[in-house]
Amino acid sequence: MTRRILILAVIAACAFGAACKKEATPGPDVWATVNGKDISRAEVEKYFRTRVNPESPAPSQEEALSLKLSILDELVNNEILLERASKMNLIASDAEVEDKFTESKSPYTEDEFQRKLHETGLSVDDLKSDIRRQLSVQKLLNREVVAKISITDQDVTDFYNKNRAQFNVAEPQFHIAQIVVTPHPDPSVHNRKNDKATTDAEAKRKILLLEQHLASGADFGQLAMDFSEDSTAATGGDLGFVPESALNRSDPVLKKTVLSMKAGEVTQPIANQGGYRILKLIARESAGQRELSDPQVQQSVRDMLRNRKEQLLRSAYMVEARDDAHVTNYLARQILESAGKLPASQ
């Protein structure tokens, strides 16, 4: 009798264990779970709409599902990292979220901002939720990844010695920044003041006013971020290093002006068909080998090595975090089971 009871107990335990291992499939609107938290189809679809250009041809079913899988994977990773940030008390505060929200909204008028919300199907709460997640995850990665990166002088020297040819400049280069004002405003381009000229007379008045600000000692980069009307406004008008051969393809007047400038010099307004621009020559480099003793070479190598290491450590951290999490991707499962199509109920 005792033996019979023992056998029945073992059978029952095995059956119970099998039942526990078999996860109950959630409703059709749950596309993934992360440590017991659902990620819904609606959330994936919401971000999918923001990444599909309504003016382009509609993606095929395969393209759409591939993009949705990618978005879902991003949401899974974000949820994993956000959970870790929460355990470490690194969730962004309301004040931090509001500051970032105000900054991101500042280049737009209220009408433009509301139109963008309408076009993407996102709400203000959606945006603030995204900002909170981004800030919190960045806090986490700063502590767990960035703070652990160390680039030594020997690392810089070793890289330079192995890659010396990369620092041999083939032709003169000019590090240029610009402020652009045009009478034909581009709706896709924004500056911090949301200040745009709409006529040639307005453009001329604006460029002359900016020239006066610069003559009074205003910072070129800040003025560019506030008032420039081209895509470089966000980076203070910085065009980076422009090789002399590229100047040969530009306006002859522009080339002549740049070639005659000294580092730190700012031009008077230059008129062209697109409007007006003011240039600043940040630095000029002659052709030839750049030595490791050059501070710019050292800094560029250090930045490059740091970026490489950060990317590697971020990837490793994400793999480790994902391994520690319990994730089920129901969307991927459904796609596989239906041979590349979602079931009709989806």
C-alpha positions in Angstrom: 0.0 0.0 0.0 2.8 2.4 0.9 4.6 1.7 -2.4 1.3 2.3 -4.3 0.8 5.6 -2.6 4.4 6.7 -3.3 4.0 5.9 -7.1 0.7 7.8 -7.2 2.4 10.8 -5.5 5.3 10.8 -8.0 2.8 10.6 -10.9 0.8 13.5 -9.5 3.9 15.6 -8.9 5.1 15.0 -12.5 1.6 16.0 -13.9 1.5 19.1 -11.7 5.0 20.1 -12.8 4.1 19.7 -16.4 1.0 21.8 -15.9 3.1 24.5 -14.2 5.6 24.6 -17.0 3.0 25.1 -19.7 2.3 28.8 -19.7 -1.3 30.0 -20.1 -1.5 31.9 -23.4 -2.8 35.4 -22.7 -5.4 37.2 -24.7 -4.8 38.1 -28.4 -3.9 41.7 -27.6 -0.9 40.8 -25.5 2.2 40.5 -27.7 4.8 40.0 -25.1 5.4 39.7 -21.3 8.4 40.8 -19.4 8.7 39.5 -15.8 4.9 39.2 -15.7 4.2 42.6 -17.2 2.2 42.7 -20.5 3.3 44.6 -23.6 0.2 45.1 -25.7 -0.5 45.1 -29.4 -1.9 48.6 -29.1 1.4 49.9 -27.8 3.4 48.3 -30.6 0.9 49.6 -33.2 1.2 53.1 -31.7 4.9 53.3 -32.3 4.6 51.5 -35.6 2.5 54.4 -36.9 5.2 56.9 -36.0 7.8 55.1 -38.1 5.8 54.6 -41.3 5.8 57.6 -43.6 2.2 58.1 -44.7 3.4 59.7 -48.0 5.3 56.5 -48.9 3.8 53.3 -50.3 2.4 51.1 -47.6 4.8 48.4 -46.4 4.1 44.8 -47.4 2.7 42.5 -44.7 6.2 41.0 -44.2 7.8 44.4 -43.9 5.2 45.6 -41.5 5.5 42.5 -39.3 9.3 42.7 -39.3 9.1 46.3 -38.2 6.6 45.5 -35.5 8.8 42.7 -34.2 11.7 45.1 -34.0 9.6 47.7 -32.1 8.4 45.0 -29.8 12.0 43.9 -29.1 12.9 47.6 -28.3 9.9 47.8 -25.9 11.0 44.5 -24.2 14.5 45.8 -23.7 13.2 49.1 -22.4 11.0 47.4 -19.9 13.8 45.3 -18.7 16.1 48.3 -18.2 13.3 50.4 -16.6 12.7 47.7 -14.1 16.4 47.7 -13.2 16.4 51.5 -13.0 13.4 51.3 -10.6 15.2 48.8 -8.3 18.2 51.2 -8.1 16.0 54.3 -7.5 17.0 55.9 -10.8 13.6 56.7 -12.2 13.6 60.3 -13.6 11.7 62.8 -11.5 8.7 64.8 -12.6 10.8 67.9 -12.8 13.4 66.2 -15.0 10.7 65.0 -17.3 9.0 68.4 -17.5 12.4 70.1 -18.3 13.1 67.7 -21.1 9.6 67.9 -22.4 9.8 71.7 -22.5 13.1 71.5 -24.3 11.9 69.1 -26.9 8.8 71.2 -27.5 10.5 74.6 -27.7 11.4 74.5 -31.5 7.8 74.3 -32.4 4.8 76.7 -32.3 1.8 75.3 -30.3 0.0 74.7 -33.6 3.0 72.8 -35.1 3.4 70.8 -31.9 -0.3 69.8 -31.8 -0.1 68.9 -35.5 2.8 66.6 -34.9 0.9 64.9 -32.1 -2.0 64.4 -34.4 0.1 63.0 -37.2 1.9 60.5 -35.0 -1.2 59.5 -32.9 0.7 60.2 -29.7 -0.6 62.1 -26.7 1.3 64.4 -24.3 1.2 61.6 -21.8 2.8 59.3 -24.3 5.6 61.7 -24.9 6.2 62.3 -21.2 6.2 58.5 -20.6 8.8 58.1 -23.3 10.9 60.9 -21.9 10.7 59.4 -18.4 11.8 56.0 -19.7 14.6 57.4 -21.8 16.0 59.5 -18.9 15.7 56.7 -16.5 17.4 54.2 -18.8 20.2 56.7 -19.4 20.7 57.1 -15.7 21.0 53.4 -15.3 23.5 53.0 -18.2 25.5 55.9 -17.0 26.0 54.2 -13.6 26.3 50.6 -14.8 28.2 51.2 -18.1 29.6 54.7 -18.7 31.0 55.1 -15.2 33.1 52.0 -15.7 34.8 53.1 -18.9 38.5 54.1 -18.6 40.7 55.1 -21.5 44.4 55.3 -20.5 47.1 57.3 -22.2 48.7 54.0 -23.2 45.4 53.0 -25.0 45.6 56.3 -27.0 49.2 55.8 -27.9 48.8 52.2 -28.9 45.8 53.0 -31.2 47.7 55.9 -32.8 50.8 53.8 -33.5 48.7 51.1 -35.1 46.6 53.5 -37.2 49.1 56.3 -37.9 48.0 56.5 -41.6 44.5 57.6 -40.6 46.0 60.8 -39.3 47.7 61.8 -42.6 45.5 64.6 -44.0 45.5 64.4 -47.8 44.4 68.0 -48.4 43.8 71.2 -46.4 40.6 71.2 -44.3 38.5 73.9 -42.9 36.3 73.6 -39.7 33.3 75.8 -40.5 30.2 76.9 -38.7 27.3 78.8 -40.3 24.2 80.8 -39.6 21.6 80.6 -42.4 18.6 82.9 -42.9 16.3 82.3 -45.8 13.1 84.0 -47.1 11.8 80.5 -48.0 11.3 78.7 -44.6 11.5 74.9 -44.5 8.7 73.5 -42.3 10.9 70.5 -41.4 13.7 72.7 -40.0 13.5 74.3 -36.6 15.6 76.5 -34.3 15.3 77.0 -30.6 13.4 80.3 -30.9 11.2 79.0 -33.7 12.3 82.2 -35.5 12.0 82.1 -39.3 12.0 84.8 -42.0 9.2 84.6 -44.6 10.2 87.3 -47.0 13.5 88.6 -48.4 13.0 91.9 -46.5 12.5 90.0 -43.2 15.5 87.8 -44.0 17.7 90.8 -44.7 16.7 92.5 -41.4 17.2 89.3 -39.5 20.7 88.6 -40.8 21.8 92.2 -40.2 20.5 92.0 -36.6 22.4 88.7 -36.1 25.5 90.4 -37.4 25.1 93.2 -34.8 24.7 90.5 -32.0 27.9 88.9 -33.1 29.8 92.2 -33.2 28.6 92.8 -29.6 30.2 89.5 -28.5 27.3 87.1 -28.7 28.2 83.4 -28.9 28.1 82.1 -32.5 27.0 78.6 -31.7 24.2 79.9 -29.4 22.9 82.3 -32.0 22.9 79.5 -34.6 20.9 77.2 -32.3 18.4 80.0 -31.6 18.0 81.6 -35.1 19.7 79.6 -37.9 17.2 78.3 -40.5 18.9 75.1 -41.7 19.5 71.6 -40.4 22.8 72.5 -38.6 20.9 74.8 -36.1 20.8 71.9 -33.6 24.6 71.6 -33.5 25.3 75.4 -33.4 25.7 75.6 -37.1 28.7 73.2 -37.1 29.6 71.8 -40.5 32.6 69.9 -39.3 35.8 69.8 -41.3 35.3 70.6 -45.0 38.1 69.6 -47.4 39.3 72.1 -49.9 38.1 70.0 -52.8 34.5 70.3 -51.5 34.9 74.1 -51.6 35.7 73.8 -55.3 32.1 72.6 -55.8 30.6 75.5 -53.9 30.0 79.2 -54.8 33.3 80.7 -55.9 32.7 83.7 -53.7 32.2 81.3 -50.7 35.4 79.5 -51.5 37.4 82.7 -51.8 36.0 83.9 -48.5 36.8 80.7 -46.6 40.4 80.5 -48.0 41.1 84.1 -46.9 39.8 83.6 -43.3 41.8 83.1 -40.2 40.8 80.8 -37.3 38.1 82.4 -35.2 37.1 84.9 -37.8 33.5 85.6 -38.7 32.3 86.9 -42.0 29.9 89.6 -42.9 26.5 88.3 -44.3 27.0 86.6 -47.6 24.0 86.7 -50.0 23.2 83.8 -52.3 20.1 82.4 -54.1 19.0 80.7 -50.9 19.1 83.8 -48.8 22.0 84.8 -46.5 24.6 83.2 -44.3 27.3 84.2 -41.9 30.4 81.9 -41.6 32.8 81.3 -38.8 36.1 79.5 -39.4 36.7 77.5 -36.2 40.0 76.0 -37.4 42.0 75.2 -40.5 44.3 72.3 -41.0 47.0 72.0 -43.6 47.8 68.8 -45.4 50.2 66.4 -43.8 50.7 63.9 -40.9 49.0 64.8 -37.6 51.2 63.8 -34.7 50.1 62.3 -31.4 51.3 65.4 -29.7 48.4 67.3 -31.3 45.7 67.7 -28.6 43.0 67.3 -31.2 44.4 64.0 -32.3 44.6 62.8 -28.7 41.0 63.9 -28.0 39.7 62.3 -31.2 41.4 59.0 -30.4 40.2 59.1 -26.8 36.6 59.8 -27.9 36.6 57.1 -30.5 37.9 54.5 -28.1 35.4 55.5 -25.5 32.5 55.3 -27.9 33.7 51.8 -29.0 34.0 50.6 -25.5 30.6 52.1 -24.5 28.9 50.3 -27.4 30.5 47.0 -26.4 29.6 47.3 -22.8 26.0 48.5 -23.5 25.5 45.4 -25.7 27.0 43.1 -23.1 24.9 44.7 -20.3 21.7 44.3 -22.4 22.5 40.6 -23.0 23.1 40.0 -19.3 19.9 41.9 -18.4 17.9 40.0 -20.9 19.2 36.7 -19.6 18.1 37.5 -16.1 14.6 38.5 -17.3 11.7 36.2 -18.1 10.5 37.2 -21.5 7.8 35.6 -23.7 7.3 37.0 -27.2 3.8 35.9 -28.3 3.9 37.9 -31.5 7.0 36.0 -32.7 5.4 32.8 -31.7 2.2 33.6 -33.6 4.1 34.6 -36.7 6.1 31.3 -36.7 3.0 29.3 -36.1 1.1 31.0 -39.0 4.1 30.8 -41.4 4.6 34.5 -41.6 1.0 35.8 -41.0 -0.9 36.8 -38.0 -4.0 34.7 -37.2 -7.2 36.2 -38.6 -8.2 37.3 -35.1 -5.2 39.5 -34.9 
